Amino acid sequence: MKAKIAVYWDVQNGKTSSSRIEHFYQGLIQTSDLLISNAYAYWKDEKKSFEQTLSEMGIDMINVLPGNNAVDYRIIQDCKKHILSDPSIKTVVLITGDGDFLSLVQYLKESRVLVILISMNNVAEELKNAVDYAYHINELIPSIKLDKATPKTLDSPAIIPYEEAKKCLIELIKTVKEKGKKATLDVLGRLIKKHPQLSGYKKVSYYKSDGKYYSKFSKFVDAVIQEGIIQDCNGELILV
């Protein structure tokens, strides 16, 4: 079952390009049930082309008049209202770097809602420490069509859902064993990058529906081992 997610984007404190945020949302839609997707700003100050792109992506643009912490207050107010009115929301994604959301994070955690922080270059350290998971936007850019890729985009990590990667890993272990070879971490790490969704990318991230990301193949494998599906036998991965 996909996680039911609500996204709140503080545009002023989470500035990024429309193409980058589009890539991020594509990955989010593939792996989650996106119930709410709001972007907050004084939109008269933003470029019309930027606003139009977000609108075409299905993002709701909430206009907030200029004022001290006006966007912060509106996001906090809306988020609390949504959590109360729809208990099915179990994950909240905050796109910001503003430390003023600490009180909201505390409220969400007390409400047993998972909190994921997506930030750009500037982020309050206290906020990073308070949430369940914190990521830079560059960690979460999903895979894109290779016929439109450039060396620069291929330097960004591709994303593959954890369950899909797990099935692929199991099949690779079987294939390697059938060929009479050892399914070591290095061998499997090279082979999994030939997955159709990952081919050509230098970096890969593995995403779980509960919001957890593994940016290293070894960490992903450790998680699968913890499930009891495979085990490490003197450096060789075998099926249990």
N, C-alpha and C positions, 0 to 999 in steps of 0.2 A: 504494500500500500504506500502510495506517495505521501510525503509529509505535506500537511496543509500550512501554507506560508503566507504571511503578510509582509510586504516590503514598504518601508518608509524612507524616502530619499531626501535628505537635506541638501539641495542642489548647491547652495552657496558654500557649504563646508564639505562638499563631496564632488567637486568639479572634475569632470572627465569628458572625453569626447563622446559624441553620440554613437560612433561606431563601436567604441569599447563597451559602452553600456548596453548596446544592442547585442553584442556577443555574450555578455554576461547574462542577459535576460533569456537568450536562446537556451543557454545551458540550464537556467533555472526552470524554464517551462518544460524542458525534457525530463527533468528529474523530480519535479515537485508539482503539487496542486496549488497554483498561485491564485489565492482568493482576493487579495488586495495588492494593488501596485500604485502607490501614490508618490508623486514628486512635488516637493514644496519649494516655492520661490516667488519673488515679485516678478512675474513673467514679463512685464513691460521692460525690464532691464535685461532680458535675455534675447538672444537672436531668434528671429521668427523661424528660420530654417531648423534650428535646434529644437524648438518647441514643436514644430510640425513632425519632425522625425520621431520624437517621443510619443506624440499622439498616434501616429501610424502604428507604433509598437503596442498600443493598447494601454499605455501608462496614463493614469489620471493626473492631470496637472492642477494642483491646488494653488490658487493665487493667494498670497499672503502680503498684506500691505506692509511697507517698511516700518520697522519699530524695533526697539531693543529686545532681542531674543524672541521676536514675534513668531518666527518659523519654529523654534524649539517648542514654544508653548502649544502651537497648533498641532505639531506632530504628537506631543505627549497626550494632548486632549483626545485626538482622533484615535490613537493607538489604544488607550485605555477604554474608550467607548467601544471599539471594535472587539477587543478581548472579552468585554462583558457581554456584548450582544451575540457573539459567536464563539462559544467554548471550543469549537472544533479547531480553531487556530492554535497550533501547538508550537509554531516557530515564527519568530519575528526577525526580519533582516533589517538592520539599520545601516543606511549608507550615509556616513558622516564621519567627522573626526572630532566633533564638538563634545567636550567633557560635560556640558550641561545636561546630557541625557543620562547621567548616573542614577538619578532618582527613578527614571523610567525603567532602567535596567533592573534596579532593585525590585520595583513593583512587579515586573514581568517574571522574575525568578521566583518571587513569593507566590505568584500565580501559576507556577510550574510550566512556564513557557520558555522554550529554548531561545536564547538570544545570540544572533550571529552579527558581527560587526564587519562591514566592508568599508575600507578607508582608502584614501589616496596617499599623498605623501605626508600630510600633516594630520596627526591624530594624537589626542590626549592619552598619555600612558595609563592614567587611572581608568579610562573607559576601556582600553584594551584588556586590562587586568580584570575588569568587572564582568565582562560578557563570557559566554560559554566558549565561543570560537571567534577569533579575530583574523581577518585576512586582508592583504593588499589586493586591490582590484586585479593586478597583473597575475595573481595566482589563480584567478578564477575565470579567465577568458577561455571559453570552450573551444573545441575544434571548429574549424571553418572549412569550406570547400577548398580542396587543394588547387583546383584550377584557378582560384582567385587569390591564392596565398602568395606571399612574398617572403624573402628570407627574414625580414623583420617580424612578420606575424608568426612565422614558424618558430621564432625564438621564445614566443609566449607559450605557456603550457596548454596542452590540450586537456580536456576533461572527459572522463569516461565514468558512467555510473558504476558503483562498487559491485553490484550484483552481476552486471554484464561482464565486468573485468574478472570476477571470480569464476564465472562459467568458462571464460576464455582460458584462465589459468589452469583449471582442471583439465580441459581438453589438450592444452599444451603439454602438461605433465604426461598424459596418456600417450600423446604422439611421440614425445622424446623417448619414452620408455620402450615403445614399440620399435623404435629404430635402434634399440640397444645402447642408448647413450644415457648419461646421468643428467637428471633434471636439476641442475644447480641454479642458484639464484641468478648468476650472471647469464647463463644460457637462456633462462626463461625471461629475464629482463630484456634481452635483445629481441627475442621472438615476439613478445607481447606488443612491441612497438610496430609490428607489421600488421596489427589489427587495422581494418579499413578506416576506422575513425581516428587512428593515431599515426598512420603512416606519414613520414616526413617531419614529424615533430621531434624536437630535441628534448622536450620536457613533457611529463604527463602527471596529471593529478587524478586521484580516484575519489569520487564523491559518494557518500552514504546519504540516505534519505533523512537521517536525523541531523544533518548539518555538518558531520565530521568529514574533513578532507585529509587525504594522505598524499603529500607532495613527493614522497619517495616510494619507489617500488618495494623496497625492503620493509617499510612500515606497513604497506598494504598487505604484503605476504604474511607479516607477523599477525595482522588482524584475522586473516583467513585461518592461520594456524590456531589462534585462540578459539575459533569456532569448532575445532576438532575435525575439520574436513581433510586437512593435510597435516603432515608433520615433517620436521627437519631431522633426517637421519644421517648424521655425520656429513652435513653439507649438501646432502641430496634430498630434494623435496619429493615425498611419496604420498599417495592417496591412502587415507585411513580406511 
